[in-house]
Amino acid sequence: MTGQERKKFPETPWPAFLVVATGVLLSTMDSSMVNLALPSIMAEFHSSLRHTEWVIAGYLLVITATLLLWGAIADRRGRRRTYVGGLLSFAGGAVFCSRAPDLTLLIVFRLLQATGAAMMMATGPAIIREVFPRDRLGKAYGLIGIAVSLGLMSGPSVGGLLLQIGSWRNLFLLPAFLALCAAAAALRVVPDGVRYRQEAGFDYLGGFFWAAGLAVLVGTLTYASSPTRSPLYASLGLLLASACFASFLVVERRSPTPLLLLDLIVERYYWTAVVCSSCSFIMLFTVTMLMPFYLDRVVRLPAMAIGLTMMAVPVAAVAAAPLSGSLSDRIGCRLLTTAGLLVSSLGLVLLAVFALGGSVPAAGFCLLLIGGGQATFLSPNSSSLLGRVPAAATAASAAVLATARNLGMLMGIGLSGLLFSAFFGRMTGGLDLRDFSGVHQPAFLYAMRWTLLSAAAIGMGAAWLSWGREKGSQGEREPGPIPD
């Protein structure tokens, strides 16, 4: 690294790192707390599983649909401004969620909160890239992995305590307060950075087709889980979603200001990291979607005990993330990412085959494997992509990676809801989860077992894909510059 290149980086990157880590902590803590509250929300509004899951699915849909746009905006308007705006939007949405009078408005307010989360996710990794040299990126992203794990770990415990002593509405107030504090700090310590992309205008048409395709796809999956579903309408929904995605690619190829950097996304290191990231979060969110219902409806644990059990995932991640990040700087990402995906898949298989219907500690051990595997995979996977792209493409690429991650979450919720509802309805004559009673416990276990095994199959496919990526370290080859 040349002396001129070193001058780009501040002498003390840690204040900016802490602000970014706080944003990561907030988004993950909020997500894990709201997952835990789904049974309580369903009970208060007497809603079905396919309607209640939109509290999470709508949040993830907005994030996934807008991340590419916010990445492009951050490259043009500045990453600090975008990040601070995200913190403020996140805080405002959380306050409104705490006051929602019905399920519909709760989902609407979650969309505002999701807009802020998307702004943070699109710019946070790019800020890390701006303040750390490349030979320390793996360690930095590994430490961000600790923030992810702490958020996931504190979410169930704090959320379980708040649910034990009060309403689910209180879960939104703590993230709102922390987001306001982080916004004030970000204005002081986050560098404004370079406006890498100076061209005017945004690819709004491409953004429209991308968002429309996602909305139709998720809506179709939700509709397909309904007992009154029609195969004809479900097929038409999938065809419409495919048409929207195809139109998005056509528009991107012709746009002077595309949301996707098409000359990079065709590189094997790039698309492999993106696809594997989505698959890893399909696995994770299949578990986080269904386990609270299992522990609540089948095992009959109190809310605090559910939170403590779900902490097994982030506890394992806290132990694995920093080691994985540091190792990726030395030995590269191929072995670590593949091993992480295989360990998570093994945890899903053991949970489905041996732990369901058994002891809670056995389920906790499987959750430890899933969390440890996820943490082993995530840091090297992020470093393998963001450590190789040009500086001008960092925010846009971070947005692509975050989009893949949130698309995996979204698909994990949609597919797990669809598969579980199909298996459960088959065993109960078309009943929904809200109709669950003690006599339906065998049907619940059957549906959850096969849903988890399906997610494990996706993880094993991702591990095979990850093993086929380039050997060596992340810095093996530098891609060419991005044209203006």
VOFIVO-422938 format. One record per atom (N, C-alpha, C): z, x, y. Coordinates in steps of 0.02 Angstrom, whole numbers, plus 32768, in hexadecimal, padded with zeros to 4 digits. Layout:
% VOFIVO-422938
ZXY/...
% end
This chain:
% VOFIVO-422938
8000802A7FC4/800080008000/8000802C803E/7FD5801F806D/7FCF804880A9/8005803880DB/800F80688109/8040805C813E/802D80228169/7FEB801A8175/7FD47FE2819E/7FE57F9F817D/7FDE7F9D813A/7FEE7F5F8117/80387F4F811A/80627F848119/80AA7F78811B/80C07F58815D/809D7F668192/80B17F4C81D3/80AD7F0081D7/808A7EE181A8/80867E9981A9/80CA7E798198/80F47E9C8174/81307E7D8159/816D7E8C8185/81997E5A818F/81D57E6681B7/82057E958192/82307EB581B9/82607EE3819B/82937EBD8170/82A57E818184/82D67E5A815F/82B77E16814D/829B7E108111/827B7DD180FD/82AC7D9C80E6/82EC7DAE80DE/831A7D8080BC/832C7D4280E4/83327D448127/833F7D04814B/83087CD1813F/82C87CE78144/82917CB88137/82927CA280ED/82A37CD080C0/82A77CBE807A/82DC7C87806E/83167C8E808F/834B7C5D8086/83377C18809E/83117C1580D5/82F97BD480EE/82C97BB480BC/829B7BDC80A1/826C7BC2806F/82937BAD8031/82C27BD6801C/82EA7BC57FE0/83117B847FEB/83287B788028/834B7B3A8037/831D7AFE802F/82DF7B048047/82B07ACE803E/82A27AC07FF4/829B7AF57FCD/82917AEE7F85/82CE7ACC7F65/83097AE37F79/83477AC57F5F/834A7A7B7F6E/83387A677FAB/833B7A217FBF/830C79F67F95/82CE7A0D7F8E/829D79E47F6A/82AF79DD7F21/82C87A127F02/82DA7A0E7EBB/831B79E87EB1/834B79F17EDE/838A79CD7ED8/837E79827EE0/835579707F12/834679297F1D/8324790A7EE0/82F4792F7EC5/82CF79147E8C/82FC79097E4F/8328793A7E41/835379337E07/838878FD7E10/839E78F37E4E/83CF78BE7E5B/83AF787A7E54/837278717E6E/835178307E6B/833F781F7E23/832A78507DFC/831E78447DB5/835C78277D94/839578437DA4/83D4782D7D86/83E577E67D9C/83CF77D27DD8/83E077907DF3/83B377587DDB/837D77687DB7/834E77347DA3/836E76FA7D7D/839A77077D4C/83BA76CD7D2B/83E176A27D5B/840376BF7D8C/842A76987DBD/83FB76707DEB/83C4768F7E00/8394766C7E2A/837476327E03/8363763D7DC4/834776087D9A/837875CF7D93/83B975DF7D8A/83EB75AA7D82/83F575837DC2/83F675A47DFD/840275817E3C/83C975527E4D/838B75687E43/8351753F7E56/833475187E1B/835075217DDF/833975017DA1/82EE75087D9A/82D775467D9E/829075557D9C/827E75727D58/823E75707D47/8226758C7D08/822075D87D0E/821775F97CD5/820F76417CD5/81D076557CFC/819876317CF2/815A76437D13/815D763A7D5F/8188760D7D77/819276067DBF/81C476387DDA/81FB76427DB6/822F76707DCD/821676B87DCF/81EC76CB7DA1/81D477107D9E/81AC77237DDD/819676F07E04/817176FF7E41/819D771D7E77/81E077187E70/820D773C7E9E/81FF77877E99/81F1779F7E5D/81E077E57E53/819477EF7E57/816F77C37E36/812677CC7E32/810577C87E77/811C779A7EA1/810077957EE5/810D77D37F0D/814A77ED7F06/815D782B7F28/812F78647F13/8125786B7ED2/80FB78A27EB9/80B278967EC9/809D78577ECB/805778487EDA/8045785F7F20/807078507F51/806278657F96/806178B17F9B/809178D27F7B/8092791B7F7C/805279387F5F/803F791F7F24/800479397F02/7FC5792B7F2A/7FC178F17F4A/7F8578DD7F6E/7F7C79037FAF/7FB3791A7FCE/7FAE79378011/7FBB79818015/7FCE79A17FDE/7FDE79E87FE1/7FA27A127FF7/7F687A037FDE/7F2D7A2A7FF1/7F1F7A24803C/7F2879E88057/7F1E79DE809E/7F517A0580C7/7F917A0480B2/7FC47A2880D8/7FBB7A7380D2/7FA17A8A8099/7F937AD28093/7F5E7AE880C5/7F297ABE80CC/7EF47ACE80FC/7F0F7ACA8144/7F387A988152/7F557A928195/7F827ACD81A5/7FA97AE38175/7FD67B1C8180/7FAF7B5B8190/7F767B65816F/7F4D7BA0817C/7F2F7B9F81C2/7F267B6381DE/7F077B5D821F/7F3A7B568258/7F6F7B30824B/7F9E7B1F8280/7FDE7B4A827F/7FE87B70824B/80247B998246/80537B7F8211/806F7BAD81EA/80997B9A81B2/80DF7B8681C7/80FA7BA681FB/813D7B928212/813D7B4B822C/810C7B398255/81087AF68271/81037AC18239/80D97ACF8208/80D17A9F81D1/81117A9981A8/81327AD2819D/816F7AD18174/81A77AAB8197/81B07AB681D7/81E57A9381FC/81D67A4881FE/81967A36820A/818479EF8208/819479CF81C5/818979F48190/819979DA814E/81E379CD8145/820D79FB815C/825579F18157/826C79B2817C/825079A781B8/8263796D81E0/824B792C81BF/820F792B81A5/81F678EF8183/821E78E08144/823079148120/8258790C80E4/829C78EC80F5/82BB7905812A/82FD78EB813E/82F878A28154/82C57891817C/82BD784C8193/82B2781C8159/8286782F812A/8279780480F1/82B777FA80C7/82E0782E80BE/831C78288096/834E77F780B5/835477F980F7/838277CA8119/836B7783810F/832A77768116/83117732810D/831A771B80C4/831177498094/831B7736804D/8362771E8041/8392773C8062/83D877298057/83E676E28070/83B976C6809A/83C2768380B5/83927650809A/836976628069/833576358050/835275F58033/833B75BA804A/8358757B8031/833975637FEF/8300757E7FDC/82E175697F9D/82B875A37F81/829E759A7F44/827B75CF7F22/823A75E27F46/821775B07F62/81D875BF7F84/81E275ED7FC0/821475DE7FEA/822076088024/823D764C8010/8263764E7FDB/827B768F7FC2/824076BC7FB1/820E769F7F8F/81D376C77F7D/81AD76DC7FBC/81A776B07FED/818476C0802C/81A776FA804F/81E976F88054/820E772D8076/820A776F804E/82057769800D/81FC77A67FE5/81BA77C87FF4/818877A08008/814777BD801A/814D77E78059/817577D18089/818177F980C6/81A6783980B4/81D878348089/81FC786F8073/81CD789F804E/81A078848027/817178AD8001/814178D2802F/812E78B48068/810378D68097/8124791680B0/8164791180C0/8188794D80D5/818D7980809E/819A796A8061/819E79998029/815C79BC801E/812479988026/80E279B7801D/80D679ED8051/80EA79E18090/80E27A1380C4/810A7A5280B4/81467A4A8099/816F7A848087/81517AAA804C/813B7A848019/81217AA47FDD/80E07ACA7FEB/80B77AB08019/80787AD18027/80817B12804D/80B77B188073/80C07B53809E/80F67B838086/81277B6C805F/815D7B98804A/81477BD78026/811F7BD17FF0/81087C0E7FCD/80DE7C3B7FFA/80B87C1E8029/80907C478056/80BD7C6E8086/80F47C51809C/81247C7480C6/81427CAF80A1/81537CA58061/816C7CDB8037/81397D138034/80FA7D02802B/80C57D358027/80BF7D5B8069/80CD7D3A80A2/80C87D5B80E3/81007D8C80F1/813B7D8180D3/81757DAA80E5/81867DDE80AF/81677DDA8073/81747E0A803E/81347E2F802C/81377E728022/80FD7E978009/80EE7E827FC1/80B17E907FAB/809B7E777F6B/80C37E947F31/80DA7ED27F37/80FF7EEF7EFF/81467ED27EF8/81597EA67F26/819A7E847F21/81927E397F19/81547E217F12/81487DD97F0E/81677DBB7ECF/81607DDE7E96/817C7DC37E59/81C77DB87E5E/81EA7DE97E7B/82327DE17E84/82417DA77EB4/821A7DA27EEA/82267D6D7F1B/821C7D287EFC/81E67D207ED6/81DA7CE07EB6/820C7CD37E7E/82257D087E5F/825B7CFF7E2E/829A7CE47E4F/82AA7CFE7E8B/82E47CE57EAF/82DA7C9E7EC7/829C7C8D7ED9/828D7C477EE8/82997C1B7EAB/828B7C387E70/82997C147E32/82E37C047E2B/830E7C317E45/83567C227E45/83657BE67E71/83447BE37EAC/834E7BAA7ED9/83387B697EB7/82FF7B6C7E93/82E97B327E6D/831F7B1E7E3B/83397B4E7E18/836A7B407DE4/83AC7B267E02/83C17B437E3A/83FE7B2B7E5A/83F67AE37E72/83B97AD37E8C/83AD7A8E7EA0/83B07A5F7E65/838F7A727E2F/83917A497DF3/83D77A437DD6/83FD7A7A7DDB/84407A7B7DBF/84717A527DE9/846C7A597E2B/849A7A357E56/848979EB7E5A/844879DA7E52/843379947E56/845779677E24/845479767DE3/8476794B7DB3/84C279487DBD/84E179817DCC/852A79817DD3/853F795B7E12/8520796B7E4B/853079487E89/851C78FE7E84/84DF78F27E6A/84C978AD7E63/84F578857E34/850878A47DFC/853478817DCD/857778707DED/8593789E7E14/85D278917E36/85CB78587E68/8595785A7E90/858B78257EC2/857F77E17EA1/855B77E17E6A/855077A27E46/859177887E26/85BC77B77E12/85FB77A47DF3/862977827E25/862877997E64/8657777F7E96/863877507EC8/85F577497EC7/85D5771F7EF9/859077097EE4/856676FB7F15/852376E17F09/84F077197F05/84B7770A7EE7/847F77397EE5/846477477F2B/8472771C7F5B/845977247F9F/847577647FC0/84B277767FAC/84D077B27FC9/84AD77F27FB5/848377EF7F81/8462782B7F69/843178487F9C/8419781F7FCB/83E678357FFA/840478558039/8444784B8046/846078618086/846C78AD8088/848378CA8051/848F79128050/844E793B805B/8417792C8037/83D979508045/83C17948808D/83CB790E80AB/83B6790380F0/83DB79328120/841C79398116/844479648142/842F79AD813A/842679C380FB/84137A0980F0/83CD7A18810B/83A079E88107/835C79F28122/835D79FB816D/838679D68190/838B79DE81D9/83A77A2381EB/83D87A3B81C6/83F47A7E81D2/83BF7AB381C5/83987AAC818F/83657ADD817F/832E7ADE81B3/831D7AA381CF/82E97AA18204/82FE7AC98241/833D7AC28254/83567AE8828E/83537B338280/83657B488243/83637B8F8232/831C7BA9822E/82EE7B818215/82A87B97820C/82887BA7824F/82997B838283/827C7B9182C5/828F7BD682DE/82C67BF182C5/82DE7C3282DC/82C77C6C82B0/82C17C63826F/82B97C9C8243/82767C9F821F/82507C69821C/82107C6A81F9/81DA7C838229/81B57CB78217/817F7CD08243/81487C9C8249/812A7C998284/80F57C68828F/80B87C798266/80AA7CBA825B/80747CCE8230/80307CCA8251/7FFE7CDE822C/7FB97CE08244/7F967C9F8234/7F6C7C868263/7F417C4D8255/7F037C698232/7F057C6681EF/7ED17C8881C8/7E8E7C6381CB/7E907C2281CF/7E527BFB81CC/7E497BD98210/7E1A7BF18237/7E127BDA827B/7DDE7BA38283/7DBB7B92824E/7D867B608255/7DA57B1C8266/7D7F7AF4828C/7D987AB382A2/7D8B7A7F826C/7DB57A4A826C/7DA97A128240/7DC97A1A81FC/7DD179E281DA/7DED79E18197/7DBF79B7816A/7DC479C4812B/7D9C799F80FB/7DBF795D80E9/7DBF792E8119/7DE278F0810D/7DC078C680D7/7D7E78C980D2/7D5C78A2809E/7D7078BC8058/7D7178FE8051/7D8879198011/7DD079068002/7DFB79098035/7E4078F4802D/7E4778AC8018/7E1B78818034/7E1C783A8022/7E0B78317FD8/7DD678517FC1/7DC278487F7B/7DF778647F4C/7E17789C7F5E/7E4C78B97F35/7E8778897F2F/7E9E786F7F69/7ED778417F6A/7EC678007F46/7E8977E67F51/7E7677A87F30/7E7377B17EE4/7E5777E97ECE/7E5477F67E86/7E9977F97E66/7EC8781B7E87/7F0C781F7E6C/7F2D77DB7E6B/7F2677B57EA2/7F4677737EA6/7F2B77447E6F/7EE977457E66/7ECC771A7E32/7EE277307DEC/7EE577727DE1/7EF9778B7D9F/7F4177787D8F/7F6F77847DBE/7FB577747DB2/7FBF77297DAC/7F9C77037DD7/7FA176BA7DD2/7F8776A17D8F/7F5376BF7D76/7F3876AB7D35/7F6976BB7CFD/7F8876F67CFF/7FB977077CCC/7FF476D77CCE/800B76C57D0A/804276967D11/802E76527CF6/7FF2763B7D08/7FDA75FA7CF0/7FD375FB7CA4/7FBD76337C88/7FB376367C40/7FF476317C19/802D763E7C3B/806E76387C19/808A75F27C1B/806775C47C3D/807D757E7C43/806D75587C03/8099752A7BEE/808A75027BB2/804C74D67BBB/803A74C67BFA/8000749B7C08/7FC174C37C16/7FBF75027C05/7F87752D7C15/7F4775147BF3/7F0F75237C14/7ECD75137BF8/7EA775547BED/7E8E75617BB1/7E67759E7BA5/7E2C75A57BD4/7E0D756D7BE6/7DD375707C13/7DE7758A7C57/7E1C756E7C75/7E3275847CB7/7E4B75CD7CB6/7E6D75E07C80/7E8576257C7B/7E4A76557C77/7E1676427C52/7DDA766D7C4D/7DB676727C90/7DB1763A7CB4/7D92763B7CF5/7DB976677D26/7DFB76657D21/7E2476907D4C/7E1876D97D3F/7E1376EC7D00/7E0577337CF0/7DC077477D08/7D8F771B7D02/7D4B772A7D1A/7D4A77337D66/7D6F77087D8A/7D72770D7DD2/7D94774D7DE8/7DCA775F7DC6/7DED779E7DD6/7DBF77D97DCA/7D9A77D97D93/7D6B780F7D85/7D3578147DBA/7D1D77DA7DD1/7CEA77DA7E05/7D0577F77E47/7D4477E87E57/7D6378037E94/7D6A784F7E8F/7D7F78687E56/7D8678B17E4E/7D4378D47E50/7D1078B57E32/7CCD78D37E35/7CB378D47E7C/7CBF789E7EA2/7CAB789C7EE9/7CD078D17F11/7D0F78DC7F00/7D36790F7F22/7D1679547F1A/7D0179657EDD/7CE279A67ED1/7C9F79AD7EF5/7C7879767EF7/7C3879787F1A/7C4379847F64/7C7479617F82/7C8379697FC9/7C9C79B07FD7/7CC679CB7FAB/7CE07A0E7FB6/7CA87A427FB7/7C777A397F8C/7C407A6A7F8A/7C167A697FCA/7C147A317FEB/7BE97A2A8026/7C0F7A328067/7C527A2F8065/7C797A2F80A2/7C7D7A7580C0/7C767A7B8104/7C807ABC8124/7CC97AD18127/7CF77AA1811D/7D3F7AB0811E/7D607A9180E0/7D507AAA80A5/7D6A7A8B8068/7DB57A95805F/7DD47A64803E/7E1B7A6A802D/7E257A9B7FF4/7DF67A9D7FC6/7DF97ACC7F8E/7DCF7B0A7F9D/7DE87B447F8A/7DC27B817F90/7D9C7B8B7F4F/7D5F7B6E7F4E/7D3A7B6A7F0F/7D267BAE7EF3/7D1D7BE07F1F/7D0B7C217F06/7D447C447EE3/7D827C2E7EEF/7DBC7C4A7ECC/7DCE7C227E8E/7DC77BE07E92/7DE17BB67E5B/7DBA7BC07E1B/7D7D7BDC7E1F/7D577BE97DE2/7D6D7C297DBF/7D967C527DE1/7DB07C8F7DC2/7DE17C7D7D8A/7DDD7CA17D52/7E077C907D19/7E517C957D29/7E677CC97D4B/7EAE7CCF7D5B/7EC67C957D85/7E9A7C787DAC/7EAC7C437DDB/7EB47C007DB6/7E7E7BEB7D93/7E827BA97D74/7EB17BA87D38/7EBB7BE27D18/7EEB7BE47CE1/7F317BD77CFA/7F447BF87D31/7F867BEC7D4E/7F8F7BA47D64/7F5B7B867D80/7F5F7B417D97/7F687B107D5D/7F3E7B167D29/7F427AE87CF1/7F847AEF7CCC/7F9A7B2D7CBF/7FD97B387C9C/80147B1D7CC3/80127B237D05/80487B087D2E/804D7ABD7D26/80157A9A7D27/80177A517D1D/80347A3F7CD9/801E7A627CA5/80367A537C62/80817A5E7C5B/809B7A947C7B/80E27AA27C75/810C7A6A7C94/80F47A4D7CCB/811A7A197CEB/811079D57CCA/80D979CC7CA6/80D479907C7C/810C79907C48/811779CA7C29/814E79D07BF9/819279C27C19/819F79E37C52/81E079DE7C71/81EF79977C88/81BE79767CA6/81CC79337CC1/81CA78FD7C8D/81AD790A7C53/81B678DC7C1C/820078D97C08/822079137C07/826779167BF6/829378F97C2D/8287790D7C6B/82B278F57CA2/82A978AB7CB0/827078907C9D/826478487CA5/828B781F7C70/828978357C32/82A3780C7BFB/82EC781B7BE9/8303785A7BF1/8346786B7BDB/837D78437BFD/837B78377C3F/83B0780E7C5D/83B577C97C3E/837C77AA7C2C/837E77697C0C/839C776E7BC6/838B77A37BA2/83A777AE7B5F/83F377B67B62/840A77E17B90/845177ED7B96/847777B07BB0/845577877BD9/8476774C7BF5/847477117BC4/843A77027BA8/843376C57B80/844676CF7B37/8438770A7B1A/844477157AD3/848877367AC8/8494776E7AEA/84D377937AE0/850D77737B06/84FD774F7B3C/852F772C7B64/855E775C7B89/854377927BA3/856B77C07BCA/857577A67C11/85AE77B57C31/85B577A57C78/858877D17CA2/857E77BD7CE1/854D77E07D0D/855E78297D15/859D783B7D1D/85B078807D27/859F78AA7CE9/85AB788D7CAD/859C78B27C6F/855078BA7C66/852A78887C7C/84E1788E7C79/84CA78C87CA4/84E778CC7CE1/84D579027D0E/84E679467CF1/8520794C7CD3/8534798C7CB6/8507799F7C7C/84F3796F7C53/84C6797D7C1B/848279957C34/846779747C67/842679877C82/842879CB7CA5/846379E37CB5/84697A257CD5/84567A5D7CA5/844F7A4E7C65/843C7A837C36/83F97AA27C48/83CA7A7A7C62/83887A947C75/838E7AC87CAD/83AC7AB77CE6/83B17AE97D1B/83E07B237D0C/84147B197CE4/84407B517CD3/84187B877CAF/83EF7B737C7F/83C57BA47C5C/83937BC47C8B/83797B9C7CBA/83487BB77CE9/83677BEA7D18/83A57BE07D2D/83C77C117D58/83CC7C547D35/83D97C537CF4/83E07C927CCF/839C7CB47CC5/83677C8D7CBB/83277CAA7CA8/82FA7CBC7CE3/82FF7C977D1B/82CF7C9E7D52/82CE7CE47D71/83087D017D85/83047D437DA5/82EA7D7A7D77/82FE7D787D37/82E77DAA7D07/829C7DA37CFD/82847D677CF7/823C7D5C7CED/82147D737D29/822D7D647D66/820A7D7A7DA2/82057DC57DA7/823D7DE87D99/823D7E317D9D/82107E507D68/82127E357D2B/81E87E507CF6/819E7E477D04/818C7E117D27/81457E057D35/81297E3B7D63/81537E5A7D8E/813C7E917DB8/812C7ECF7D8E/81497ED47D52/81427F107D29/81107F087CF1/81127ECF7CCE/80E97EC87C92/80B37E947C99/80AE7E737CD2/807B7E407CDB/80937DFC7CC3/80667DCC7CC6/807A7D867CBC/80677D697C77/80387D887C55/801B7D687C19/80507D5A7BE4/80777D8C7BD2/80A97D837B9D/80E07D537BB3/80F77D5B7BF1/812F7D327C08/811C7CE87C0E/80E27CDA7C2A/80CE7C947C32/80C37C737BEE/80A47C977BC0/80977C7A7B7E/80D97C6E7B59/81067C9E7B5B/81477C967B3A/816E7C5C7B57/816D7C557B9A/81917C1F7BBA/81787BDB7BA4/81377BD27BA0/811A7B927B8B/812B7B837B42/812B7BB77B17/813B7BAC7AD1/81847B9A7AC7/81B17BBA7AED/81F87BA97AE8/82057B627AFF/81E67B4D7B35/81EE7B087B4D/81D47AD67B19/819B7AE67AFA/817F7ABA7AC7/81AD7AB57A8A/81CA7AEE7A78/81FA7AEE7A40/82367AC27A51/824F7AC67A8E/82877A9C7AA2/82777A527A9D/823A7A3E7AB0/822679F87AAA/822379E27A61/82077A0D7A36/820279FB79EF/824779F379D1/82747A2279DE/82B87A1D79C2/82DC79E079DD/82D379D17A1D/82F379967A3A/82DA79567A18/829879527A0D/827B791779EF/828F790F79A5/828E79457980/829579417937/82DE79417921/8308796A7943/834C7974792A/838379577957/837979597999/83B1794A79C6/83B6790079D8/837F78DC79DC/8382789579EF/83A9786E79BB/83D9784879D2/8403782279A6/843C784A7988/843F788A7999/847578B57981/84A878C379B7/84C4790079B6/84F9791079E6/84DC79227A29/850379177A5E/84EE792A7AA1/84E879767AA8/8515799F7A8B/850C79E87A90/84C979FF7A72/84B279E07A3D/847279F37A20/843979E57A51/843D79AC7A72/840B799C7AA5/840F79CE7ADF/844D79E17AF2/84567A117B27/84387A557B17/843E7A6A7AD7/841F7AA97AC3/83D47AA77ACA/83B57A6F7AB8/836C7A677ABF/83597A697B09/83817A4A7B33/83737A4C7B7B/83797A937B96/83A77ABB7B7A/83AC7B027B8D/836B7B277B7E/834E7B1A7B43/830F7B3A7B31/82D77B257B61/82D57AE57B71/82A07ACC7B9E/82A77AEC7BE3/82E47AEE7BFD/82EF7B0B7C3F/82E17B567C41/82F87B7A7C0E/82EC7BC27C0B/82A27BD27C05/827E7BAB7BDD/82367BB67BD6/82117BA87C17/82247B737C3A/82057B637C7A/820E7B9C7CAD/824B7BB57CB1/82597BEB7CE1/82357C2B7CCF/82307C3A7C8F/820C7C757C79/81C27C707C8C/81A77C347C8B/81607C2A7C9A/81517C2A7CE6/817B7C0A7D0E/81677BF77D52/815D7C337D80/818E7C5F7D84/81887C977DB4/814C7CC37DA6/81417CDB7D68/81057D037D5C/80C47CDD7D69/80C47C9C7D5A/80877C767D65/80757C727DAF/80A87C657DDA/809C7C637E22/80867CA77E3C/80A87CDC7E25/80977D1F7E3C/80527D347E26/803D7D1D7DEA/7FFB7D317DD0/7FC37D167DFB/7FCE7CDE7E1D/7F9B7CC17E48/7FA37CD97E91/7FDF7CCE7EAD/7FE87CDD7EF4/7FE87D277F03/7FF77D517ED1/7FF57D987EDC/7FAF7DB67EDD/7F7C7D8E7ECC/7F387DA87EC7/7F097D8B7EFC/7F1A7D527F19/7EEB7D357F49/7EF07D597F8C/7EBB7D587FB5/7EBE7D767FF7/7EF07D528024/7F097D758057/7F3B7D588083/7F227D1880A3/7EE17D1580B4/7EC67CDA80D5/7EC87C9C80A8/7ECF7CA68067/7ECE7C6D8038/7F127C5E801C/7F477C7D8037/7F897C768018/7FA37C2F801C/7FA37C128059/7FBF7BCE8060/7F957B9B8039/7F537BA1803D/7F287B738018/7F347B7A7FCD/7F3C7BB87FB4/7F487BC27F6D/7F8E7BAB7F59/7FBF7BB67F85/80027B9C7F77/80007B507F72/7FD77B317F9D/7FD07AE87F9A/7FAF7AD27F59/7F7D7AF87F42/7F5C7AE87F03/7F8E7AED7EC9/7FB67B227EC9/7FE87B2B7E94/801D7AF57E96/80347AE47ED2/80657AAE7ED9/80467A6B7EC6/80067A617ED6/7FE47A247EC1/7FE27A1F7E75/7FD27A577E54/7FD17A577E0B/80167A477DEF/80497A647E0D/808D7A597DF6/80A07A0F7DFD/809279F27E37/80A479AD7E42/8077797D7E1C/803879907E11/800E79687DE6/802B79667DA0/8046799E7D89/8067799F7D48/80A379717D46/80CB79727D7B/810479447D7F/80ED78FC7D7C/80BA78EE7DA4/809F78AA7DA8/808478937D64/805E78BF7D43/804378AD7D02/807A78A97CCE/80AE78D37CD5/80E678CF7CA7/8108788C7CAA/811278737CE7/813178317CF0/810377FA7CD6/80C277FE7CEB/809377CA7CD7/808877C87C8C/807C78027C6E/806E78037C26/80AC77F27BFD/80E6780C7C12/812377FC7BEC/813377B27BF0/812A77947C2C/8135774C7C32/810377247C09/80C4773A7C09/809177177BE3/809E771D7B98/80AA775A7B7F/80B477637B38/80F577427B20/812A774B7B47/816A772C7B32/816376E07B30/814476C27B63/813D76797B64/811276617B2A/80DD76877B1B/80B276737AE3/80D776767AA1/80FB76AC7A94/812076B27A55/815A76807A52/817E76787A89/81B7764A7A8B/819F76027A83/816975F07AA6/814E75AD7AA0/8135759E7A5A/811875D07A3B/80FF75C779F6/813875B779C6/817275D779D0/81AA75CE79A3/81D3758F79B2/81CC757479EF/81F6753B7A04/81CE74FD7A13/818F74FC7A03/816774C07A10/815374B77A59/814D74EF7A7E/813674EB7AC3/816C74EB7AF8/81AA74FB7AE7/81E074FC7B18/81DB75397B46/81FA75347B82/81FE756B7BB2/8244758B7BAC/824B75C67BC7/828B75E97BC3/82C375C27BE5/82B3759A7C19/82E875747C3A/8306753F7C0C/82E2752E7BD5/82FB74FD7BA4/8324751E7B6C/8332755F7B74/835375857B3F/8399756B7B32/83AA75677AF1/83EE75587ADB/83FC75847A9E/843975807A84/844D75AB7A4E/842075A77A11/8404756C7A03/83DB756479C8/8398758979CE/8387759E7A0B/834775C07A16/834E760C7A13/8389762679FF/8393766E7A00/8362769379D2/8354767B7995/8322769F796C/82DD76A1798C/82C9766C79AE/8289766B79D0/8288769D7A0A/82BF76A17A2E/82C476D27A65/82BB77187A4B/82DF772A7A15/82DC776D79FA/8296777D79DF/8277774C79C0/8233775579A6/8203776479E0/8207773C7A15/81DA77447A4E/81E577867A71/822477997A7B/823277D77A9E/821E78137A74/8228780F7A33/821778487A07/81CD78587A0B/81A278257A06/815B78327A06/814078447A4B/8162782C7A7F/814F78407AC3/815E788A7ACE/819878A17AB7/81AB78E77ABE/817C79147A95/816A78FF7A59/813C79277A30/80F7792C7A51/80E278F87A72/80A278FA7A95/80A4792D7ACE/80DC792F7AF3/80E479607B28/80E679A77B0C/810679B07AD2/810879F27AB3/80C27A0A7AA0/809779DC7A89/805379EF7A78/802D7A087AB6/803879E87AEE/801979FF7B2D/80327A457B3E/80737A527B35/808E7A947B44/80717ACA7B17/80677ABB7AD8/804A7AEC7AAB/80017AFC7ABD/7FDD7AC97AD3/7F997AD57AEA/7F987B017B28/7FC87AF77B55/7FCD7B217B91/7FDE7B697B7F/80097B727B4D/801B7BB67B37/7FDD7BDA7B1C/7FB47BB87AF6/7F767BD67ADD/7F487BEA7B17/7F447BBF7B4A/7F1B7BCF7B85/7F377C0A7BAB/7F797C0C7BB2/7F997C427BD7/7F8F7C867BB4/7F907C867B72/7F867CC57B4E/7F407CE07B58/7F117CB57B69/7ECD7CCA7B74/7EBE7CE47BB9/7EF17CE37BE6/7EE57CFE7C29/7EE17D4A7C26/7ECC7D697C5F/7EC17DB17C60/7F007DD87C4F/7EF97E0E7C2B/7F307E3A7C1C/7F417E647C59/7F7D7E807C58/7F8F7EAE7C8E/7FB77E8D7CC4/7FC37EB07CFA/7FEE7E997D2F/7FC67E6F7D60/7FEA7E4F7D8E/7FCB7E237DBF/7F9E7E487DEE/7FA97E877DFA/7F817EAC7E29/7F477ED17E0B/7F327EBE7DD0/7EFF7EE27DAC/7EBC7EE47DD1/7EAD7EAE7DF5/7E6E7EAA7E19/7E787E817E57/7E5C7E987E8E/7E607E737ECC/7E217E497ED5/7E287E077EE1/7DEE7DDF7EEF/7DD17DEF7F33/7D947DDD7F3D/7D737DEA7F7D/7D8B7DBE7FB4/7D777DCB7FF2/7D8D7DA4802B/7D707D5D802B/7D937D32804C/7D7C7CED8053/7D4D7CEA808F/7D127CCE8089/7CE67CC880C2/7CFF7C9480F3/7CF37CA08133/7D087C708167/7CDC7C328164/
% end
